[in-house]
Amino acid sequence: MWPLTSKLVPLPRFGTALGLMWVVQNAGIAGANLVAGWLNDAAAQAPQSCRLPAMMQFFGATSALGFGFALLLWFVAGRRHHEAVTH
């Protein structure tokens, strides 16, 4: 994602794009930690079961979602490659 930014974002907006990416990334990390903690606390109060813990389901789902968005970005960037090349 980070190297692709230099190809897709015009130079005058490059710093803003990187700053926005940092904000979104760190907000996602903070939010994931809060949700994981909440799920862990909720599981500690629930009776034991054989199911996969909710926290692991959450991280599995977010990993699959992240992989899907990475593929989407790869396909979109591949189609826009001719737009990013300057001669």
N, CA, C and O atoms as a Tinker XYZ file with bonds, in Angstrom:
   348  protein
     1  N      0.820000   -1.179000    0.000000    73     2
     2  CA     0.000000    0.000000    0.000000    64     1     3
     3  C      0.871000    1.251000    0.000000    63     2     4     5
     4  O      0.594000    2.192000   -0.744000    81     3
     5  N      1.900000    1.278000    0.808000    73     3     6
     6  CA     2.712000    2.494000    0.911000    64     5     7
     7  C      3.465000    2.803000   -0.381000    63     6     8     9
     8  O      3.442000    3.955000   -0.815000    81     7
     9  N      4.133000    1.837000   -1.023000    73     7    10
    10  CA     4.821000    2.159000   -2.281000    64     9    11
    11  C      3.853000    2.539000   -3.406000    63    10    12    13
    12  O      4.193000    3.334000   -4.283000    81    11
    13  N      2.668000    1.976000   -3.374000    73    11    14
    14  CA     1.687000    2.278000   -4.406000    64    13    15
    15  C      1.231000    3.732000   -4.341000    63    14    16    17
    16  O      0.828000    4.300000   -5.355000    81    15
    17  N      1.292000    4.329000   -3.170000    73    15    18
    18  CA     0.877000    5.720000   -2.996000    64    17    19
    19  C      1.704000    6.652000   -3.867000    63    18    20    21
    20  O      1.166000    7.587000   -4.458000    81    19
    21  N      2.981000    6.411000   -3.950000    73    19    22
    22  CA     3.842000    7.286000   -4.748000    64    21    23
    23  C      3.519000    7.199000   -6.234000    63    22    24    25
    24  O      3.816000    8.130000   -6.983000    81    23
    25  N      2.919000    6.102000   -6.671000    73    23    26
    26  CA     2.557000    5.969000   -8.078000    64    25    27
    27  C      1.194000    6.566000   -8.389000    63    26    28    29
    28  O      0.972000    7.042000   -9.502000    81    27
    29  N      0.281000    6.550000   -7.430000    73    27    30
    30  CA    -1.094000    6.940000   -7.704000    64    29    31
    31  C     -1.446000    8.366000   -7.284000    63    30    32    33
    32  O     -2.387000    8.951000   -7.820000    81    31
    33  N     -0.704000    8.929000   -6.337000    73    31    34
    34  CA    -1.053000   10.247000   -5.804000    64    33    35
    35  C     -0.140000   11.296000   -6.424000    63    34    36    37
    36  O      1.075000   11.110000   -6.477000    81    35
    37  N     -0.728000   12.410000   -6.898000    73    35    38
    38  CA     0.105000   13.483000   -7.447000    64    37    39
    39  C      1.042000   14.052000   -6.369000    63    38    40    41
    40  O      0.706000   14.063000   -5.185000    81    39
    41  N      2.197000   14.514000   -6.791000    73    39    42
    42  CA     3.218000   14.994000   -5.867000    64    41    43
    43  C      2.725000   16.088000   -4.914000    63    42    44    45
    44  O      3.081000   16.043000   -3.736000    81    43
    45  N      1.923000   17.072000   -5.355000    73    43    46
    46  CA     1.467000   18.093000   -4.407000    64    45    47
    47  C      0.589000   17.549000   -3.276000    63    46    48    49
    48  O      0.464000   18.192000   -2.234000    81    47
    49  N     -0.015000   16.389000   -3.465000    73    47    50
    50  CA    -0.887000   15.804000   -2.434000    64    49    51
    51  C     -0.254000   14.600000   -1.745000    63    50    52    53
    52  O     -0.913000   13.921000   -0.958000    81    51
    53  N      0.999000   14.334000   -2.027000    73    51    54
    54  CA     1.643000   13.132000   -1.510000    64    53    55
    55  C      1.742000   13.138000    0.017000    63    54    56    57
    56  O      1.430000   12.133000    0.656000    81    55
    57  N      2.166000   14.242000    0.600000    73    55    58
    58  CA     2.278000   14.326000    2.062000    64    57    59
    59  C      0.940000   14.168000    2.748000    63    58    60    61
    60  O      0.838000   13.502000    3.778000    81    59
    61  N     -0.084000   14.773000    2.183000    73    59    62
    62  CA    -1.422000   14.648000    2.748000    64    61    63
    63  C     -1.908000   13.207000    2.668000    63    62    64    65
    64  O     -2.523000   12.699000    3.606000    81    63
    65  N     -1.633000   12.557000    1.552000    73    63    66
    66  CA    -2.044000   11.157000    1.395000    64    65    67
    67  C     -1.349000   10.263000    2.419000    63    66    68    69
    68  O     -1.985000    9.398000    3.021000    81    67
    69  N     -0.058000   10.466000    2.617000    73    67    70
    70  CA     0.661000    9.657000    3.611000    64    69    71
    71  C      0.144000    9.925000    5.024000    63    70    72    73
    72  O     -0.018000    8.997000    5.817000    81    71
    73  N     -0.112000   11.193000    5.335000    73    71    74
    74  CA    -0.641000   11.526000    6.652000    64    73    75
    75  C     -2.007000   10.905000    6.887000    63    74    76    77
    76  O     -2.283000   10.398000    7.974000    81    75
    77  N     -2.857000   10.943000    5.881000    73    75    78
    78  CA    -4.183000   10.338000    6.006000    64    77    79
    79  C     -4.079000    8.829000    6.164000    63    78    80    81
    80  O     -4.837000    8.225000    6.924000    81    79
    81  N     -3.146000    8.222000    5.451000    73    79    82
    82  CA    -2.958000    6.779000    5.587000    64    81    83
    83  C     -2.484000    6.417000    6.994000    63    82    84    85
    84  O     -2.926000    5.409000    7.546000    81    83
    85  N     -1.598000    7.215000    7.584000    73    83    86
    86  CA    -1.149000    6.984000    8.952000    64    85    87
    87  C     -2.317000    7.075000    9.925000    63    86    88    89
    88  O     -2.452000    6.241000   10.821000    81    87
    89  N     -3.161000    8.091000    9.748000    73    87    90
    90  CA    -4.304000    8.274000   10.650000    64    89    91
    91  C     -5.251000    7.085000   10.566000    63    90    92    93
    92  O     -5.663000    6.545000   11.592000    81    91
    93  N     -5.595000    6.678000    9.357000    73    91    94
    94  CA    -6.525000    5.567000    9.175000    64    93    95
    95  C     -5.931000    4.267000    9.713000    63    94    96    97
    96  O     -6.625000    3.484000   10.361000    81    95
    97  N     -4.656000    4.043000    9.447000    73    95    98
    98  CA    -4.010000    2.820000    9.922000    64    97    99
    99  C     -3.985000    2.768000   11.449000    63    98   100   101
   100  O     -4.323000    1.743000   12.041000    81    99
   101  N     -3.591000    3.852000   12.079000    73    99   102
   102  CA    -3.503000    3.856000   13.541000    64   101   103
   103  C     -4.878000    3.820000   14.192000    63   102   104   105
   104  O     -5.032000    3.225000   15.259000    81   103
   105  N     -5.881000    4.441000   13.577000    73   103   106
   106  CA    -7.241000    4.340000   14.101000    64   105   107
   107  C     -7.740000    2.898000   14.007000    63   106   108   109
   108  O     -8.423000    2.411000   14.908000    81   107
   109  N     -7.398000    2.223000   12.918000    73   107   110
   110  CA    -7.781000    0.823000   12.776000    64   109   111
   111  C     -7.112000   -0.068000   13.803000    63   110   112   113
   112  O     -7.744000   -0.981000   14.336000    81   111
   113  N     -5.855000    0.181000   14.087000    73   111   114
   114  CA    -5.144000   -0.603000   15.103000    64   113   115
   115  C     -5.758000   -0.375000   16.477000    63   114   116   117
   116  O     -5.981000   -1.326000   17.226000    81   115
   117  N     -6.030000    0.886000   16.809000    73   115   118
   118  CA    -6.636000    1.200000   18.104000    64   117   119
   119  C     -8.023000    0.587000   18.217000    63   118   120   121
   120  O     -8.371000    0.013000   19.249000    81   119
   121  N     -8.813000    0.706000   17.160000    73   119   122
   122  CA   -10.154000    0.126000   17.184000    64   121   123
   123  C    -10.126000   -1.385000   17.307000    63   122   124   125
   124  O    -10.932000   -1.956000   18.042000    81   123
   125  N     -9.219000   -2.043000   16.604000    73   123   126
   126  CA    -9.113000   -3.503000   16.684000    64   125   127
   127  C     -8.716000   -3.942000   18.088000    63   126   128   129
   128  O     -9.220000   -4.947000   18.590000    81   127
   129  N     -7.820000   -3.200000   18.720000    73   127   130
   130  CA    -7.427000   -3.544000   20.090000    64   129   131
   131  C     -8.592000   -3.375000   21.063000    63   130   132   133
   132  O     -8.772000   -4.192000   21.967000    81   131
   133  N     -9.381000   -2.320000   20.881000    73   131   134
   134  CA   -10.544000   -2.114000   21.751000    64   133   135
   135  C    -11.577000   -3.221000   21.562000    63   134   136   137
   136  O    -12.112000   -3.748000   22.538000    81   135
   137  N    -11.856000   -3.572000   20.318000    73   135   138
   138  CA   -12.826000   -4.636000   20.048000    64   137   139
   139  C    -12.311000   -5.973000   20.575000    63   138   140   141
   140  O    -13.074000   -6.731000   21.174000    81   139
   141  N    -11.036000   -6.271000   20.361000    73   139   142
   142  CA   -10.472000   -7.533000   20.849000    64   141   143
   143  C    -10.538000   -7.612000   22.375000    63   142   144   145
   144  O    -10.858000   -8.666000   22.925000    81   143
   145  N    -10.241000   -6.525000   23.050000    73   143   146
   146  CA   -10.339000   -6.509000   24.503000    64   145   147
   147  C    -11.764000   -6.707000   24.984000    63   146   148   149
   148  O    -12.012000   -7.435000   25.945000    81   147
   149  N    -12.702000   -6.050000   24.307000    73   147   150
   150  CA   -14.105000   -6.202000   24.676000    64   149   151
   151  C    -14.565000   -7.643000   24.469000    63   150   152   153
   152  O    -15.255000   -8.204000   25.320000    81   151
   153  N    -14.185000   -8.240000   23.342000    73   151   154
   154  CA   -14.556000   -9.627000   23.065000    64   153   155
   155  C    -13.913000  -10.586000   24.067000    63   154   156   157
   156  O    -14.534000  -11.567000   24.476000    81   155
   157  N    -12.687000  -10.305000   24.455000    73   155   158
   158  CA   -11.996000  -11.146000   25.432000    64   157   159
   159  C    -12.677000  -11.056000   26.798000    63   158   160   161
   160  O    -12.850000  -12.066000   27.480000    81   159
   161  N    -13.059000   -9.848000   27.190000    73   159   162
   162  CA   -13.766000   -9.673000   28.465000    64   161   163
   163  C    -15.126000  -10.362000   28.437000    63   162   164   165
   164  O    -15.524000  -10.991000   29.417000    81   163
   165  N    -15.837000  -10.246000   27.324000    73   163   166
   166  CA   -17.147000  -10.890000   27.207000    64   165   167
   167  C    -17.010000  -12.408000   27.242000    63   166   168   169
   168  O    -17.857000  -13.089000   27.820000    81   167
   169  N    -15.957000  -12.948000   26.635000    73   167   170
   170  CA   -15.753000  -14.398000   26.632000    64   169   171
   171  C    -15.381000  -14.909000   28.018000    63   170   172   173
   172  O    -15.699000  -16.047000   28.365000    81   171
   173  N    -14.712000  -14.082000   28.810000    73   171   174
   174  CA   -14.325000  -14.505000   30.155000    64   173   175
   175  C    -15.546000  -14.656000   31.053000    63   174   176   177
   176  O    -15.515000  -15.425000   32.013000    81   175
   177  N    -16.615000  -13.937000   30.753000    73   175   178
   178  CA   -17.827000  -14.007000   31.571000    64   177   179
   179  C    -18.795000  -15.079000   31.076000    63   178   180   181
   180  O    -19.708000  -15.469000   31.803000    81   179
   181  N    -18.605000  -15.554000   29.858000    73   179   182
   182  CA   -19.496000  -16.565000   29.283000    64   181   183
   183  C    -19.018000  -17.959000   29.687000    63   182   184   185
   184  O    -17.839000  -18.155000   29.979000    81   183
   185  N    -19.932000  -18.918000   29.702000    73   183   186
   186  CA   -19.512000  -20.296000   29.998000    64   185   187
   187  C    -18.612000  -20.852000   28.893000    63   186   188   189
   188  O    -18.686000  -20.424000   27.741000    81   187
   189  N    -17.769000  -21.802000   29.262000    73   187   190
   190  CA   -16.831000  -22.399000   28.298000    64   189   191
   191  C    -17.588000  -23.170000   27.217000    63   190   192   193
   192  O    -18.613000  -23.796000   27.487000    81   191
   193  N    -17.075000  -23.114000   26.005000    73   191   194
   194  CA   -17.670000  -23.885000   24.909000    64   193   195
   195  C    -16.546000  -24.358000   23.987000    63   194   196   197
   196  O    -15.390000  -23.962000   24.143000    81   195
   197  N    -16.896000  -25.190000   23.049000    73   195   198
   198  CA   -15.915000  -25.732000   22.105000    64   197   199
   199  C    -15.728000  -24.840000   20.888000    63   198   200   201
   200  O    -14.894000  -25.130000   20.031000    81   199
   201  N    -16.485000  -23.770000   20.803000    73   199   202
   202  CA   -16.387000  -22.888000   19.648000    64   201   203
   203  C    -15.066000  -22.131000   19.652000    63   202   204   205
   204  O    -14.407000  -21.977000   20.680000    81   203
   205  N    -14.709000  -21.666000   18.464000    73   203   206
   206  CA   -13.537000  -20.806000   18.331000    64   205   207
   207  C    -13.818000  -19.506000   19.081000    63   206   208   209
   208  O    -14.898000  -18.937000   18.916000    81   207
   209  N    -12.899000  -19.025000   19.885000    73   207   210
   210  CA   -13.158000  -17.795000   20.632000    64   209   211
   211  C    -13.528000  -16.630000   19.706000    63   210   212   213
   212  O    -13.030000  -16.520000   18.586000    81   211
   213  N    -14.407000  -15.777000   20.204000    73   211   214
   214  CA   -14.917000  -14.661000   19.403000    64   213   215
   215  C    -13.790000  -13.745000   18.947000    63   214   216   217
   216  O    -13.846000  -13.197000   17.846000    81   215
   217  N    -12.771000  -13.572000   19.778000    73   215   218
   218  CA   -11.652000  -12.714000   19.402000    64   217   219
   219  C    -10.925000  -13.281000   18.183000    63   218   220   221
   220  O    -10.534000  -12.522000   17.295000    81   219
   221  N    -10.741000  -14.586000   18.125000    73   219   222
   222  CA   -10.086000  -15.196000   16.973000    64   221   223
   223  C    -10.965000  -15.102000   15.732000    63   222   224   225
   224  O    -10.450000  -14.933000   14.627000    81   223
   225  N    -12.277000  -15.208000   15.895000    73   223   226
   226  CA   -13.189000  -15.022000   14.768000    64   225   227
   227  C    -13.102000  -13.596000   14.246000    63   226   228   229
   228  O    -13.115000  -13.370000   13.036000    81   227
   229  N    -13.015000  -12.640000   15.158000    73   227   230
   230  CA   -12.897000  -11.236000   14.766000    64   229   231
   231  C    -11.620000  -11.010000   13.954000    63   230   232   233
   232  O    -11.667000  -10.392000   12.890000    81   231
   233  N    -10.494000  -11.500000   14.439000    73   231   234
   234  CA    -9.238000  -11.305000   13.727000    64   233   235
   235  C     -9.211000  -12.089000   12.410000    63   234   236   237
   236  O     -8.619000  -11.629000   11.434000    81   235
   237  N     -9.837000  -13.248000   12.371000    73   235   238
   238  CA    -9.932000  -13.990000   11.123000    64   237   239
   239  C    -10.771000  -13.247000   10.089000    63   238   240   241
   240  O    -10.411000  -13.183000    8.914000    81   239
   241  N    -11.897000  -12.683000   10.538000    73   239   242
   242  CA   -12.764000  -11.934000    9.622000    64   241   243
   243  C    -12.081000  -10.665000    9.130000    63   242   244   245
   244  O    -12.165000  -10.340000    7.946000    81   243
   245  N    -11.411000   -9.948000   10.017000    73   243   246
   246  CA   -10.730000   -8.720000    9.577000    64   245   247
   247  C     -9.546000   -9.039000    8.668000    63   246   248   249
   248  O     -9.237000   -8.263000    7.764000    81   247
   249  N     -8.883000  -10.168000    8.897000    73   247   250
   250  CA    -7.795000  -10.576000    8.003000    64   249   251
   251  C     -8.327000  -10.907000    6.616000    63   250   252   253
   252  O     -7.733000  -10.520000    5.610000    81   251
   253  N     -9.437000  -11.618000    6.563000    73   251   254
   254  CA   -10.038000  -11.948000    5.267000    64   253   255
   255  C    -10.508000  -10.677000    4.557000    63   254   256   257
   256  O    -10.335000  -10.541000    3.346000    81   255
   257  N    -11.093000   -9.759000    5.299000    73   255   258
   258  CA   -11.527000   -8.490000    4.721000    64   257   259
   259  C    -10.338000   -7.688000    4.207000    63   258   260   261
   260  O    -10.401000   -7.106000    3.124000    81   259
   261  N     -9.268000   -7.656000    4.970000    73   259   262
   262  CA    -8.060000   -6.965000    4.532000    64   261   263
   263  C     -7.463000   -7.585000    3.280000    63   262   264   265
   264  O     -6.997000   -6.871000    2.392000    81   263
   265  N     -7.475000   -8.899000    3.207000    73   263   266
   266  CA    -6.974000   -9.572000    2.010000    64   265   267
   267  C     -7.836000   -9.243000    0.796000    63   266   268   269
   268  O     -7.323000   -9.036000   -0.303000    81   267
   269  N     -9.151000   -9.196000    1.007000    73   267   270
   270  CA   -10.055000   -8.836000   -0.081000    64   269   271
   271  C     -9.801000   -7.426000   -0.587000    63   270   272   273
   272  O     -9.783000   -7.193000   -1.795000    81   271
   273  N     -9.604000   -6.478000    0.336000    73   271   274
   274  CA    -9.313000   -5.107000   -0.078000    64   273   275
   275  C     -7.949000   -4.997000   -0.745000    63   274   276   277
   276  O     -7.768000   -4.185000   -1.653000    81   275
   277  N     -6.986000   -5.805000   -0.306000    73   275   278
   278  CA    -5.671000   -5.804000   -0.961000    64   277   279
   279  C     -5.793000   -6.290000   -2.402000    63   278   280   281
   280  O     -5.165000   -5.730000   -3.301000    81   279
   281  N     -6.587000   -7.318000   -2.623000    73   279   282
   282  CA    -6.814000   -7.790000   -3.993000    64   281   283
   283  C     -7.524000   -6.730000   -4.829000    63   282   284   285
   284  O     -7.174000   -6.510000   -5.988000    81   283
   285  N     -8.515000   -6.079000   -4.241000    73   283   286
   286  CA    -9.229000   -5.018000   -4.943000    64   285   287
   287  C     -8.281000   -3.887000   -5.326000    63   286   288   289
   288  O     -8.333000   -3.381000   -6.448000    81   287
   289  N     -7.420000   -3.494000   -4.401000    73   287   290
   290  CA    -6.439000   -2.449000   -4.681000    64   289   291
   291  C     -5.475000   -2.885000   -5.776000    63   290   292   293
   292  O     -5.105000   -2.086000   -6.636000    81   291
   293  N     -5.075000   -4.133000   -5.747000    73   291   294
   294  CA    -4.165000   -4.659000   -6.760000    64   293   295
   295  C     -4.808000   -4.614000   -8.144000    63   294   296   297
   296  O     -4.165000   -4.221000   -9.117000    81   295
   297  N     -6.072000   -5.014000   -8.233000    73   295   298
   298  CA    -6.763000   -4.989000   -9.524000    64   297   299
   299  C     -6.991000   -3.563000  -10.008000    63   298   300   301
   300  O     -6.801000   -3.277000  -11.190000    81   299
   301  N     -7.393000   -2.665000   -9.115000    73   299   302
   302  CA    -7.638000   -1.270000   -9.504000    64   301   303
   303  C     -6.343000   -0.596000   -9.926000    63   302   304   305
   304  O     -6.316000    0.126000  -10.922000    81   303
   305  N     -5.277000   -0.822000   -9.184000    73   303   306
   306  CA    -3.988000   -0.211000   -9.529000    64   305   307
   307  C     -3.459000   -0.782000  -10.836000    63   306   308   309
   308  O     -2.799000   -0.076000  -11.598000    81   307
   309  N     -3.738000   -2.037000  -11.099000    73   307   310
   310  CA    -3.300000   -2.640000  -12.354000    64   309   311
   311  C     -3.989000   -2.013000  -13.554000    63   310   312   313
   312  O     -3.375000   -1.846000  -14.607000    81   311
   313  N     -5.261000   -1.666000  -13.401000    73   311   314
   314  CA    -5.990000   -1.027000  -14.492000    64   313   315
   315  C     -5.598000    0.432000  -14.658000    63   314   316   317
   316  O     -5.664000    0.974000  -15.761000    81   315
   317  N     -5.188000    1.069000  -13.565000    73   315   318
   318  CA    -4.830000    2.480000  -13.622000    64   317   319
   319  C     -3.352000    2.686000  -13.909000    63   318   320   321
   320  O     -2.878000    3.822000  -13.888000    81   319
   321  N     -2.620000    1.631000  -14.172000    73   319   322
   322  CA    -1.175000    1.744000  -14.376000    64   321   323
   323  C     -0.844000    2.705000  -15.516000    63   322   324   325
   324  O      0.120000    3.465000  -15.428000    81   323
   325  N     -1.629000    2.674000  -16.569000    73   323   326
   326  CA    -1.352000    3.556000  -17.701000    64   325   327
   327  C     -1.558000    5.020000  -17.342000    63   326   328   329
   328  O     -0.960000    5.889000  -17.977000    81   327
   329  N     -2.406000    5.330000  -16.320000    73   327   330
   330  CA    -2.636000    6.700000  -15.906000    64   329   331
   331  C     -1.488000    7.236000  -15.055000    63   330   332   333
   332  O     -1.203000    8.434000  -15.076000    81   331
   333  N     -0.829000    6.348000  -14.306000    73   331   334
   334  CA     0.199000    6.805000  -13.383000    64   333   335
   335  C      1.559000    7.037000  -14.051000    63   334   336   337
   336  O      2.408000    7.746000  -13.510000    81   335
   337  N      1.754000    6.454000  -15.195000    73   335   338
   338  CA     3.042000    6.586000  -15.883000    64   337   339
   339  C      3.103000    7.938000  -16.591000    63   338   340   341
   340  O      2.222000    8.274000  -17.381000    81   339
   341  N      4.146000    8.704000  -16.301000    73   339   342
   342  CA     4.337000    9.990000  -16.978000    64   341   343
   343  C      5.570000    9.912000  -17.853000    63   342   344   345
   344  O      6.581000    9.323000  -17.471000    81   343
   345  N      5.482000   10.504000  -19.019000    73   343   346
   346  CA     6.632000   10.469000  -19.959000    64   345   347
   347  C      7.235000   11.833000  -20.075000    63   346   348
   348  O      8.206000   12.018000  -20.809000    81   347
